[in-house]
């Protein structure tokens, strides 16, 4: 990924997470962008109730990852840090 493409993709990821955040916040949780690799792996931090919820992995994979991959083809995976 070129530096220009990387910056554009990161901006898209941050915007997409901004659209997801209100849904998580309704349940006392939140998500924070941490980093992204050149291979399209996005790293996020789950906060609030999402950080300790037993369903956090489902939220991460079925909610956040699916939404990001559908909106941004360059995103390959989402990992929790």
LOTORFI-435346 format. One record per atom (N, C-alpha, C, O): y, z, x; atom name. Coordinates in Angstrom, 1 decimal. Layout:
% LOTORFI-435346
+--------+--------+--------+------+
|     py |     pz |     px | atom |
+--------+--------+--------+------+
|      Y |      Z |      X |   CA |
...
+--------+--------+--------+------+
END
This chain:
% LOTORFI-435346
+--------+--------+--------+------+
|     py |     pz |     px | atom |
+--------+--------+--------+------+
|   -1.2 |    0.0 |    0.9 |    N |
|    0.0 |    0.0 |    0.0 |   CA |
|    1.2 |    0.0 |    0.9 |    C |
|    1.3 |    0.8 |    1.8 |    O |
|    2.2 |   -0.9 |    0.6 |    N |
|    3.4 |   -0.9 |    1.4 |   CA |
|    4.3 |    0.3 |    1.1 |    C |
|    4.1 |    0.9 |    0.0 |    O |
|    5.2 |    0.6 |    2.0 |    N |
|    6.0 |    1.8 |    1.7 |   CA |
|    6.8 |    1.6 |    0.4 |    C |
|    7.1 |    2.6 |   -0.4 |    O |
|    7.3 |    0.4 |    0.1 |    N |
|    8.0 |    0.1 |   -1.1 |   CA |
|    7.1 |    0.3 |   -2.3 |    C |
|    7.5 |    0.9 |   -3.3 |    O |
|    5.9 |   -0.2 |   -2.3 |    N |
|    5.0 |   -0.1 |   -3.4 |   CA |
|    4.6 |    1.4 |   -3.6 |    C |
|    4.6 |    1.8 |   -4.7 |    O |
|    4.4 |    2.1 |   -2.5 |    N |
|    4.0 |    3.5 |   -2.5 |   CA |
|    5.1 |    4.3 |   -3.3 |    C |
|    4.8 |    5.0 |   -4.2 |    O |
|    6.4 |    4.0 |   -2.9 |    N |
|    7.5 |    4.7 |   -3.5 |   CA |
|    7.6 |    4.4 |   -5.0 |    C |
|    7.9 |    5.3 |   -5.8 |    O |
|    7.4 |    3.2 |   -5.3 |    N |
|    7.4 |    2.8 |   -6.7 |   CA |
|    6.3 |    3.4 |   -7.5 |    C |
|    6.5 |    3.9 |   -8.7 |    O |
|    5.1 |    3.4 |   -7.0 |    N |
|    3.9 |    4.1 |   -7.7 |   CA |
|    4.2 |    5.6 |   -7.8 |    C |
|    3.9 |    6.1 |   -8.9 |    O |
|    4.7 |    6.2 |   -6.8 |    N |
|    4.9 |    7.7 |   -6.9 |   CA |
|    5.9 |    7.9 |   -8.0 |    C |
|    5.8 |    8.9 |   -8.8 |    O |
|    7.0 |    7.1 |   -8.1 |    N |
|    8.0 |    7.3 |   -9.2 |   CA |
|    7.3 |    7.1 |  -10.5 |    C |
|    7.7 |    7.9 |  -11.5 |    O |
|    6.4 |    6.1 |  -10.7 |    N |
|    5.7 |    5.9 |  -11.9 |   CA |
|    4.8 |    7.1 |  -12.3 |    C |
|    4.8 |    7.6 |  -13.4 |    O |
|    4.2 |    7.7 |  -11.3 |    N |
|    3.3 |    8.8 |  -11.5 |   CA |
|    4.1 |   10.0 |  -11.9 |    C |
|    3.8 |   10.7 |  -12.9 |    O |
|    5.3 |   10.3 |  -11.3 |    N |
|    6.1 |   11.4 |  -11.7 |   CA |
|    6.6 |   11.2 |  -13.1 |    C |
|    6.7 |   12.2 |  -13.9 |    O |
|    7.0 |   10.0 |  -13.5 |    N |
|    7.5 |    9.7 |  -14.8 |   CA |
|    6.3 |   10.0 |  -15.8 |    C |
|    6.6 |   10.5 |  -16.9 |    O |
|    5.1 |    9.5 |  -15.5 |    N |
|    4.0 |    9.7 |  -16.4 |   CA |
|    3.7 |   11.1 |  -16.6 |    C |
|    3.4 |   11.6 |  -17.7 |    O |
|    3.7 |   11.9 |  -15.5 |    N |
|    3.4 |   13.3 |  -15.6 |   CA |
|    4.5 |   14.0 |  -16.4 |    C |
|    4.2 |   15.0 |  -17.1 |    O |
|    5.7 |   13.5 |  -16.3 |    N |
|    6.8 |   14.1 |  -17.1 |   CA |
|    6.5 |   13.9 |  -18.6 |    C |
|    7.0 |   14.7 |  -19.4 |    O |
|    5.8 |   12.8 |  -19.0 |    N |
|    5.5 |   12.6 |  -20.4 |   CA |
|    4.3 |   13.4 |  -20.8 |    C |
|    4.2 |   13.8 |  -22.0 |    O |
|    3.5 |   13.8 |  -19.9 |    N |
|    2.3 |   14.6 |  -20.2 |   CA |
|    2.6 |   16.1 |  -20.3 |    C |
|    2.1 |   16.9 |  -21.1 |    O |
|    3.6 |   16.5 |  -19.5 |    N |
|    3.9 |   17.9 |  -19.3 |   CA |
|    4.2 |   18.7 |  -20.6 |    C |
|    3.7 |   19.8 |  -20.8 |    O |
|    5.0 |   18.1 |  -21.6 |    N |
|    5.2 |   18.8 |  -22.8 |   CA |
|    4.0 |   19.2 |  -23.6 |    C |
|    3.9 |   20.3 |  -24.2 |    O |
|    2.9 |   18.4 |  -23.5 |    N |
|    1.7 |   18.7 |  -24.2 |   CA |
|    1.0 |   19.9 |  -23.6 |    C |
|    0.5 |   20.8 |  -24.2 |    O |
|    1.0 |   20.0 |  -22.2 |    N |
|    0.5 |   21.1 |  -21.5 |   CA |
|    1.3 |   22.4 |  -21.7 |    C |
|    0.7 |   23.5 |  -21.9 |    O |
|    2.6 |   22.2 |  -21.8 |    N |
|    3.5 |   23.3 |  -21.9 |   CA |
|    3.3 |   24.0 |  -23.3 |    C |
|    3.6 |   25.2 |  -23.5 |    O |
|    2.9 |   23.2 |  -24.3 |    N |
|    2.7 |   23.7 |  -25.6 |   CA |
|    1.6 |   24.8 |  -25.6 |    C |
|    1.6 |   25.7 |  -26.4 |    O |
|    0.7 |   24.7 |  -24.7 |    N |
|   -0.4 |   25.6 |  -24.6 |   CA |
|   -0.2 |   26.6 |  -23.5 |    C |
|   -1.2 |   27.3 |  -23.1 |    O |
|    1.0 |   26.7 |  -22.9 |    N |
|    1.3 |   27.6 |  -21.9 |   CA |
|    0.9 |   27.2 |  -20.5 |    C |
|    0.9 |   28.0 |  -19.5 |    O |
|    0.6 |   25.9 |  -20.3 |    N |
|    0.3 |   25.3 |  -19.0 |   CA |
|    1.4 |   24.4 |  -18.5 |    C |
|    2.4 |   24.3 |  -19.1 |    O |
|    1.0 |   23.8 |  -17.4 |    N |
|    2.0 |   22.8 |  -16.8 |   CA |
|    1.2 |   22.1 |  -15.7 |    C |
|    0.1 |   22.5 |  -15.2 |    O |
|    1.8 |   21.0 |  -15.2 |    N |
|    1.3 |   20.2 |  -14.1 |   CA |
|    2.4 |   19.9 |  -13.2 |    C |
|    3.5 |   19.6 |  -13.6 |    O |
|    2.1 |   19.9 |  -11.9 |    N |
|    3.1 |   19.6 |  -10.9 |   CA |
|    2.6 |   18.5 |   -9.9 |    C |
|    1.5 |   18.7 |   -9.4 |    O |
|    3.3 |   17.5 |   -9.7 |    N |
|    3.0 |   16.5 |   -8.7 |   CA |
|    3.0 |   17.1 |   -7.3 |    C |
|    4.0 |   17.8 |   -7.0 |    O |
|    2.0 |   16.9 |   -6.5 |    N |
|    2.0 |   17.4 |   -5.1 |   CA |
|    2.1 |   16.3 |   -4.1 |    C |
|    3.0 |   16.3 |   -3.2 |    O |
|    1.2 |   15.2 |   -4.2 |    N |
|    1.2 |   14.2 |   -3.2 |   CA |
|    0.4 |   13.0 |   -3.8 |    C |
|   -0.3 |   13.1 |   -4.8 |    O |
|    0.4 |   11.9 |   -3.0 |    N |
|   -0.5 |   10.8 |   -3.4 |   CA |
|   -0.8 |   10.1 |   -2.0 |    C |
|    0.0 |    9.9 |   -1.2 |    O |
|   -2.1 |    9.7 |   -1.9 |    N |
|   -2.6 |    9.0 |   -0.7 |   CA |
|   -2.3 |    7.5 |   -0.9 |    C |
|   -2.0 |    7.0 |   -2.0 |    O |
|   -2.4 |    6.8 |    0.2 |    N |
|   -2.2 |    5.3 |    0.1 |   CA |
|   -3.4 |    4.7 |   -0.6 |    C |
|   -3.3 |    3.5 |   -1.0 |    O |
|   -4.5 |    5.4 |   -0.8 |    N |
|   -5.6 |    4.9 |   -1.5 |   CA |
|   -5.5 |    5.1 |   -3.0 |    C |
|   -6.4 |    4.7 |   -3.8 |    O |
|   -4.5 |    5.7 |   -3.5 |    N |
|   -4.3 |    5.9 |   -4.9 |   CA |
|   -4.8 |    7.2 |   -5.5 |    C |
|   -5.1 |    7.3 |   -6.7 |    O |
|   -5.0 |    8.2 |   -4.6 |    N |
|   -5.5 |    9.5 |   -5.1 |   CA |
|   -4.3 |   10.4 |   -5.3 |    C |
|   -3.6 |   10.7 |   -4.3 |    O |
|   -4.1 |   10.8 |   -6.5 |    N |
|   -2.9 |   11.6 |   -6.8 |   CA |
|   -3.4 |   13.1 |   -6.8 |    C |
|   -4.4 |   13.4 |   -7.4 |    O |
|   -2.6 |   13.9 |   -6.1 |    N |
|   -2.9 |   15.4 |   -6.1 |   CA |
|   -1.9 |   16.1 |   -6.9 |    C |
|   -0.7 |   15.9 |   -6.8 |    O |
|   -2.4 |   16.9 |   -7.8 |    N |
|   -1.5 |   17.7 |   -8.7 |   CA |
|   -1.9 |   19.2 |   -8.7 |    C |
|   -3.0 |   19.5 |   -8.3 |    O |
|   -1.0 |   20.0 |   -9.1 |    N |
|   -1.3 |   21.5 |   -9.2 |   CA |
|   -1.2 |   21.8 |  -10.7 |    C |
|   -0.2 |   21.6 |  -11.3 |    O |
|   -2.2 |   22.4 |  -11.2 |    N |
|   -2.2 |   22.9 |  -12.6 |   CA |
|   -1.6 |   24.3 |  -12.5 |    C |
|   -2.0 |   25.1 |  -11.7 |    O |
|   -0.7 |   24.6 |  -13.4 |    N |
|    0.0 |   25.9 |  -13.4 |   CA |
|   -0.1 |   26.5 |  -14.8 |    C |
|   -0.5 |   25.9 |  -15.8 |    O |
|    0.3 |   27.8 |  -14.8 |    N |
|    0.3 |   28.5 |  -16.1 |   CA |
|   -1.1 |   28.7 |  -16.5 |    C |
|   -2.0 |   28.9 |  -15.7 |    O |
|   -1.3 |   28.6 |  -17.8 |    N |
|   -2.7 |   28.8 |  -18.4 |   CA |
|   -3.6 |   27.7 |  -17.9 |    C |
|   -4.8 |   27.9 |  -17.8 |    O |
|   -3.1 |   26.5 |  -17.6 |    N |
|   -4.0 |   25.4 |  -17.1 |   CA |
|   -4.6 |   25.8 |  -15.7 |    C |
|   -5.7 |   25.3 |  -15.4 |    O |
|   -3.9 |   26.6 |  -15.0 |    N |
|   -4.4 |   27.0 |  -13.7 |   CA |
|   -5.7 |   27.9 |  -13.7 |    C |
|   -6.5 |   27.8 |  -12.8 |    O |
|   -5.8 |   28.6 |  -14.8 |    N |
|   -7.0 |   29.5 |  -14.9 |   CA |
|   -7.9 |   29.2 |  -16.1 |    C |
|   -8.9 |   29.9 |  -16.3 |    O |
|   -7.6 |   28.1 |  -16.8 |    N |
|   -8.4 |   27.8 |  -18.0 |   CA |
|   -9.7 |   27.2 |  -17.6 |    C |
|   -9.9 |   26.5 |  -16.7 |    O |
|  -10.8 |   27.7 |  -18.3 |    N |
|  -12.1 |   27.1 |  -18.0 |   CA |
|  -12.2 |   25.6 |  -18.4 |    C |
|  -13.2 |   25.0 |  -17.9 |    O |
|  -11.3 |   25.1 |  -19.1 |    N |
|  -11.3 |   23.7 |  -19.5 |   CA |
|  -10.4 |   22.9 |  -18.6 |    C |
|  -10.1 |   21.7 |  -18.9 |    O |
|   -9.9 |   23.4 |  -17.5 |    N |
|   -9.0 |   22.8 |  -16.7 |   CA |
|   -9.5 |   21.4 |  -16.1 |    C |
|   -8.7 |   20.5 |  -16.1 |    O |
|  -10.7 |   21.4 |  -15.7 |    N |
|  -11.3 |   20.1 |  -15.2 |   CA |
|  -11.3 |   19.0 |  -16.3 |    C |
|  -11.1 |   17.9 |  -16.0 |    O |
|  -11.6 |   19.4 |  -17.5 |    N |
|  -11.6 |   18.4 |  -18.6 |   CA |
|  -10.1 |   17.9 |  -18.8 |    C |
|   -9.9 |   16.7 |  -19.0 |    O |
|   -9.2 |   18.9 |  -18.8 |    N |
|   -7.8 |   18.5 |  -18.9 |   CA |
|   -7.4 |   17.5 |  -17.8 |    C |
|   -6.7 |   16.5 |  -18.0 |    O |
|   -7.8 |   17.8 |  -16.6 |    N |
|   -7.5 |   17.0 |  -15.4 |   CA |
|   -8.1 |   15.6 |  -15.5 |    C |
|   -7.4 |   14.6 |  -15.4 |    O |
|   -9.4 |   15.6 |  -15.8 |    N |
|  -10.1 |   14.3 |  -15.8 |   CA |
|   -9.9 |   13.5 |  -17.1 |    C |
|   -9.6 |   12.3 |  -17.0 |    O |
|  -10.1 |   14.1 |  -18.2 |    N |
|  -10.0 |   13.4 |  -19.5 |   CA |
|   -8.6 |   13.2 |  -20.0 |    C |
|   -8.3 |   12.3 |  -20.8 |    O |
|   -7.7 |   14.1 |  -19.5 |    N |
|   -6.3 |   14.0 |  -20.0 |   CA |
|   -5.4 |   13.3 |  -19.0 |    C |
|   -4.9 |   12.2 |  -19.1 |    O |
|   -5.1 |   14.0 |  -17.9 |    N |
|   -4.2 |   13.6 |  -16.9 |   CA |
|   -4.6 |   12.4 |  -16.2 |    C |
|   -3.9 |   11.4 |  -16.1 |    O |
|   -5.8 |   12.4 |  -15.6 |    N |
|   -6.3 |   11.2 |  -14.9 |   CA |
|   -6.4 |   10.0 |  -15.7 |    C |
|   -6.0 |    8.9 |  -15.3 |    O |
|   -6.9 |   10.1 |  -16.9 |    N |
|   -7.1 |    9.0 |  -17.8 |   CA |
|   -5.7 |    8.4 |  -18.1 |    C |
|   -5.5 |    7.2 |  -18.1 |    O |
|   -4.7 |    9.2 |  -18.4 |    N |
|   -3.4 |    8.8 |  -18.8 |   CA |
|   -2.7 |    8.0 |  -17.6 |    C |
|   -2.1 |    7.0 |  -17.7 |    O |
|   -2.9 |    8.6 |  -16.4 |    N |
|   -2.3 |    8.0 |  -15.2 |   CA |
|   -3.0 |    6.7 |  -14.9 |    C |
|   -2.3 |    5.7 |  -14.6 |    O |
|   -4.3 |    6.6 |  -14.9 |    N |
|   -5.0 |    5.4 |  -14.6 |   CA |
|   -4.7 |    4.3 |  -15.6 |    C |
|   -4.6 |    3.1 |  -15.2 |    O |
|   -4.5 |    4.7 |  -16.9 |    N |
|   -4.2 |    3.7 |  -17.9 |   CA |
|   -2.8 |    3.1 |  -17.7 |    C |
|   -2.6 |    1.9 |  -17.9 |    O |
|   -1.9 |    4.0 |  -17.3 |    N |
|   -0.5 |    3.5 |  -17.2 |   CA |
|   -0.2 |    2.9 |  -15.8 |    C |
|    0.7 |    2.1 |  -15.7 |    O |
|   -0.9 |    3.3 |  -14.8 |    N |
|   -0.6 |    2.9 |  -13.4 |   CA |
|   -1.9 |    2.4 |  -12.7 |    C |
|   -2.7 |    3.3 |  -12.3 |    O |
|   -2.2 |    1.1 |  -12.7 |    N |
|   -3.4 |    0.6 |  -12.1 |   CA |
|   -3.7 |    1.0 |  -10.7 |    C |
|   -4.9 |    1.1 |  -10.2 |    O |
|   -2.7 |    1.3 |   -9.9 |    N |
|   -2.8 |    1.7 |   -8.5 |   CA |
|   -3.5 |    3.1 |   -8.4 |    C |
|   -4.0 |    3.5 |   -7.3 |    O |
|   -3.4 |    3.9 |   -9.4 |    N |
|   -4.0 |    5.3 |   -9.4 |   CA |
|   -5.5 |    5.2 |   -9.6 |    C |
|   -6.0 |    4.6 |  -10.5 |    O |
|   -6.3 |    5.7 |   -8.6 |    N |
|   -7.7 |    5.6 |   -8.6 |   CA |
|   -8.4 |    6.9 |   -9.1 |    C |
|   -9.3 |    6.9 |   -9.8 |    O |
|   -7.8 |    8.0 |   -8.6 |    N |
|   -8.3 |    9.4 |   -9.0 |   CA |
|   -7.2 |   10.4 |   -9.0 |    C |
|   -6.1 |   10.1 |   -8.5 |    O |
|   -7.4 |   11.5 |   -9.7 |    N |
|   -6.5 |   12.6 |   -9.7 |   CA |
|   -7.3 |   13.8 |   -9.3 |    C |
|   -8.4 |   14.1 |   -9.8 |    O |
|   -6.8 |   14.5 |   -8.3 |    N |
|   -7.4 |   15.7 |   -7.8 |   CA |
|   -6.5 |   16.9 |   -7.9 |    C |
|   -5.3 |   16.8 |   -7.9 |    O |
|   -7.2 |   18.1 |   -8.2 |    N |
|   -6.4 |   19.3 |   -8.3 |   CA |
|   -6.4 |   20.0 |   -6.9 |    C |
|   -7.4 |   20.1 |   -6.2 |    O |
|   -5.2 |   20.5 |   -6.6 |    N |
|   -5.1 |   21.2 |   -5.3 |   CA |
|   -4.6 |   22.7 |   -5.6 |    C |
|   -4.4 |   23.4 |   -4.7 |    O |
+--------+--------+--------+------+
END
